[in-house]
């Protein structure tokens, strides 16, 4: 039996989730989807105060012409942790651009942990990735992105294609983190010391909220990645804690971020880090 062809214009998919605090529990109060984006049922491995959810993209990869949009809203005093079941994949495109837009909103005194697994961009992909984070007064946030260029294990490099990146974080409508990037396959910037210095994995962790101080930064700097030759750094800007990673092993980057999360979470949120079970499957 031959497979059905994909729609010529690509997949159009949207997912809107809303989390609210009800008494002592955080509940998934809103769940709307269109196209191939879903979320599994609300999970409570840490008790009813923290709602875990797993964002699913059933096609398992993003191809040229696909447009994905994910919107999350965390209500006042609600606490949600979201992750993905596996690596995201952006496939080679014959011409059309693929896009993904994330809009993350955290209301006053809300908490959001956005902890997806790595994103793999195949050689020849044309990708546009946009992330907007809007925090209100007292909101707390921990999130990361691990970007892999090409499939290094199979000998593939990112020699063609293009990635457009845009991240904007606001607190009470005031920008506190702005970043734009353009990575072209085969560009000298990928090899330049002023760019990615020849590394195929680039990762960023951002955290915002009370409890982030010099002592916490010092504790995080005691943790080193296991990958030999990887480059990494941490800094505490006036309102944002930032960790950066350059290397060739996405697993090492994610494990390092997870180790930082073990330190950051108790200080920022007041509870120990509990690894989502899906990461071990």
C-alpha positions as CSV (number, residue, x, y, z in Angstrom):
1,X,0.0,0.0,0.0
2,X,1.5,3.3,-1.0
3,X,1.7,6.1,1.5
4,X,-0.7,9.1,1.1
5,X,1.2,12.2,-0.2
6,X,1.7,15.1,2.2
7,X,-0.4,18.2,1.5
8,X,1.3,20.4,-1.0
9,X,1.3,23.4,1.3
10,X,2.6,21.4,4.3
11,X,1.0,20.8,7.7
12,X,-0.7,23.7,9.4
13,X,-0.9,23.0,13.2
14,X,-1.8,25.0,16.3
15,X,-1.9,24.1,19.9
16,X,-3.2,26.4,22.7
17,X,-2.9,25.3,26.3
18,X,-3.9,27.1,29.5
19,X,-3.0,26.1,33.0
20,X,-4.8,27.5,36.1
21,X,-4.5,27.2,39.8
22,X,-7.5,25.7,41.5
23,X,-7.2,25.5,45.3
24,X,-3.9,23.6,45.8
25,X,-3.8,22.1,42.3
26,X,-2.6,23.3,38.9
27,X,-5.0,22.0,36.2
28,X,-4.9,22.0,32.4
29,X,-8.0,24.2,32.0
30,X,-7.7,24.9,28.2
31,X,-6.6,22.5,25.5
32,X,-7.3,23.5,21.9
33,X,-5.6,22.0,18.8
34,X,-5.7,22.1,15.1
35,X,-3.7,19.8,12.9
36,X,-0.9,17.5,14.1
37,X,-0.1,18.9,17.5
38,X,-1.3,17.3,20.6
39,X,-0.7,17.1,24.3
40,X,-1.0,14.0,26.4
41,X,-3.1,14.0,29.5
42,X,-2.1,16.1,32.5
43,X,0.4,14.2,34.7
44,X,1.2,14.8,38.4
45,X,4.4,12.9,39.3
46,X,5.2,15.6,41.9
47,X,1.7,16.0,43.4
48,X,-1.2,18.2,42.3
49,X,0.5,21.5,42.7
50,X,2.7,21.0,39.6
51,X,1.2,19.9,36.3
52,X,3.4,18.1,33.8
53,X,2.5,17.8,30.1
54,X,4.1,16.3,27.0
55,X,3.8,18.1,23.7
56,X,3.4,15.7,20.8
57,X,3.9,16.3,17.1
58,X,2.7,13.0,15.5
59,X,4.4,13.5,12.1
60,X,7.7,13.3,14.2
61,X,9.4,15.9,11.9
62,X,8.9,19.3,10.3
63,X,9.2,19.6,6.6
64,X,9.2,22.5,4.1
65,X,5.9,24.4,4.1
66,X,4.9,23.2,7.6
67,X,3.7,25.9,10.0
68,X,3.5,25.1,13.7
69,X,2.2,27.4,16.4
70,X,2.2,26.6,20.1
71,X,0.7,28.9,22.7
72,X,1.0,28.4,26.5
73,X,-0.6,30.5,29.2
74,X,0.2,29.9,32.9
75,X,-2.3,31.5,35.2
76,X,-1.6,33.3,38.5
77,X,0.2,31.0,41.0
78,X,-0.1,28.0,38.6
79,X,2.9,25.8,37.9
80,X,3.5,23.8,34.8
81,X,6.4,21.8,33.3
82,X,6.3,20.9,29.6
83,X,8.6,18.7,27.6
84,X,8.7,16.6,24.5
85,X,8.9,12.8,24.0
86,X,12.0,12.9,21.8
87,X,14.1,15.1,19.6
88,X,12.4,17.5,17.2
89,X,13.5,17.1,13.6
90,X,13.6,19.7,10.8
91,X,13.9,17.9,7.4
92,X,15.6,18.9,4.2
93,X,13.4,21.2,2.0
94,X,13.2,21.5,-1.7
95,X,12.4,25.2,-1.4
96,X,9.6,26.1,1.0
97,X,10.4,27.4,4.4
98,X,9.1,25.7,7.6
99,X,8.3,27.6,10.7
100,X,7.5,27.2,14.4
101,X,6.3,29.9,16.7
102,X,6.2,29.6,20.5
103,X,4.3,32.1,22.6
104,X,4.8,31.5,26.3
105,X,2.9,33.6,28.8
106,X,3.2,33.5,32.6
107,X,0.9,35.5,34.7
108,X,1.7,37.1,38.1
109,X,3.4,34.6,40.4
110,X,3.1,31.8,37.9
111,X,5.8,29.3,37.1
112,X,6.7,27.7,33.8
113,X,9.4,25.1,33.0
114,X,9.9,24.7,29.3
115,X,12.3,21.8,28.9
116,X,12.1,20.2,25.4
117,X,14.5,17.6,24.1
118,X,17.0,18.6,21.4
119,X,16.1,20.0,18.0
120,X,18.0,18.4,15.0
121,X,18.1,20.5,11.8
122,X,19.0,18.3,8.8
123,X,21.3,19.5,6.0
124,X,19.2,21.4,3.5
125,X,16.5,22.4,5.9
126,X,15.0,25.9,5.7
127,X,13.7,26.7,9.2
128,X,12.3,29.7,11.0
129,X,12.1,29.4,14.8
130,X,10.5,32.1,16.9
131,X,10.0,32.2,20.7
132,X,8.2,34.9,22.6
133,X,8.1,34.8,26.4
134,X,5.9,37.3,28.3
135,X,6.3,37.3,32.1
136,X,4.2,39.3,34.5
137,X,5.4,40.6,37.9
138,X,6.6,37.8,40.2
139,X,6.6,35.2,37.4
140,X,9.3,32.5,37.3
141,X,10.7,30.8,34.2
142,X,13.3,28.1,33.3
143,X,13.7,27.1,29.7
144,X,16.2,25.8,27.3
145,X,16.9,25.0,23.6
146,X,19.5,22.5,22.3
147,X,20.1,23.0,18.6
148,X,21.9,20.4,16.5
149,X,23.2,21.2,13.0
150,X,23.1,18.1,10.8
151,X,23.3,14.5,11.9
152,X,26.9,14.3,13.0
153,X,26.6,10.6,14.0
154,X,25.9,9.8,10.4
155,X,28.6,12.1,9.0
156,X,26.1,14.7,7.9
157,X,27.0,18.4,8.2
158,X,24.9,21.5,7.8
159,X,26.3,22.4,4.4
160,X,23.2,23.9,2.9
161,X,19.9,25.4,4.0
162,X,19.1,28.2,6.4
163,X,17.9,28.7,10.0
164,X,16.4,32.0,11.2
165,X,16.2,32.3,15.0
166,X,14.4,34.9,17.1
167,X,13.9,34.9,20.9
168,X,12.3,37.7,22.8
169,X,11.6,37.8,26.5
170,X,9.6,40.5,28.3
171,X,8.8,41.3,31.9
172,X,5.7,43.4,32.4
173,X,6.0,44.5,28.8
174,X,9.7,45.5,29.1
175,X,12.2,43.6,27.0
176,X,14.8,41.8,29.2
177,X,16.3,39.4,26.5
178,X,16.4,39.9,22.8
179,X,18.3,37.6,20.4
180,X,18.2,37.1,16.6
181,X,20.3,34.8,14.5
182,X,20.8,33.6,11.0
183,X,22.7,30.4,10.3
184,X,23.4,29.5,6.6
185,X,24.5,26.1,5.7
186,X,28.2,26.0,4.7
187,X,28.7,29.6,5.9
188,X,32.1,30.7,7.2
189,X,30.3,31.8,10.4
190,X,29.8,28.2,11.3
191,X,33.6,27.7,11.5
192,X,34.6,31.1,12.7
193,X,35.7,31.7,16.3
194,X,33.2,34.6,16.3
195,X,30.5,32.1,15.3
196,X,30.0,28.5,16.2
197,X,33.8,27.7,16.0
198,X,33.1,24.5,14.1
199,X,30.8,23.0,16.7
200,X,27.5,21.3,15.6
201,X,25.6,21.7,18.8
202,X,24.6,25.1,20.2
203,X,22.5,25.4,23.3
204,X,21.0,28.1,25.6
205,X,19.4,28.0,29.0
206,X,17.5,31.0,30.4
207,X,16.1,31.4,33.9
208,X,14.2,34.4,35.4
209,X,12.9,34.9,39.0
210,X,13.8,35.6,42.6
211,X,16.6,33.6,44.2
212,X,19.1,33.9,41.4
213,X,22.1,35.4,43.0
214,X,25.9,35.4,42.9
215,X,26.1,32.4,45.2
216,X,23.9,30.3,42.9
217,X,25.9,31.4,39.9
218,X,29.1,30.2,41.7
219,X,27.5,26.8,42.5
220,X,26.4,26.4,38.9
221,X,30.0,27.2,37.7
222,X,31.3,24.2,39.7
223,X,29.5,21.9,37.2
224,X,31.3,21.1,34.0
225,X,30.0,19.2,31.0
226,X,31.4,15.7,30.4
227,X,32.1,16.3,26.7
228,X,35.8,16.8,26.1
229,X,36.5,20.0,24.2
230,X,33.1,21.6,24.7
231,X,32.9,25.3,25.4
232,X,30.4,26.6,28.0
233,X,29.7,29.7,30.1
234,X,27.3,31.1,32.6
235,X,26.4,34.6,33.5
236,X,23.8,36.4,35.6
237,X,22.5,39.6,33.9
238,X,20.5,42.0,36.0
239,X,17.3,40.0,35.4
240,X,18.2,36.9,33.4
241,X,20.4,33.9,34.3
242,X,22.1,32.5,31.1
243,X,24.0,29.3,30.3
244,X,25.6,28.7,26.9
245,X,27.0,25.5,25.4
246,X,29.0,24.7,22.3
247,X,30.0,21.1,21.5
248,X,29.2,18.1,19.3
249,X,27.2,16.0,21.7
250,X,23.5,17.0,22.2
251,X,23.2,14.4,25.1
252,X,26.1,16.1,26.9
253,X,24.5,19.5,26.5
254,X,21.1,18.3,27.8
255,X,22.7,16.5,30.7
256,X,24.6,19.6,31.6
257,X,21.5,21.7,31.5
258,X,19.7,19.1,33.6
259,X,22.5,19.3,36.2
260,X,22.1,23.1,36.3
261,X,18.4,22.6,36.6
262,X,19.0,20.5,39.7
263,X,20.5,23.6,41.3
264,X,18.4,26.3,39.9
265,X,15.0,24.8,40.5
266,X,15.2,24.6,44.4
267,X,16.4,28.2,44.5
268,X,13.9,29.5,42.0
269,X,10.9,27.4,42.7
270,X,11.4,25.9,46.1
271,X,11.3,22.3,45.3
272,X,13.8,19.6,44.2
273,X,14.1,18.8,40.5
274,X,12.4,15.6,39.4
275,X,13.4,14.2,36.0
276,X,10.4,13.6,33.7
277,X,10.0,9.9,33.1
278,X,9.7,10.4,29.4
279,X,13.4,11.4,29.2
280,X,14.3,7.8,30.3
281,X,12.3,6.1,27.6
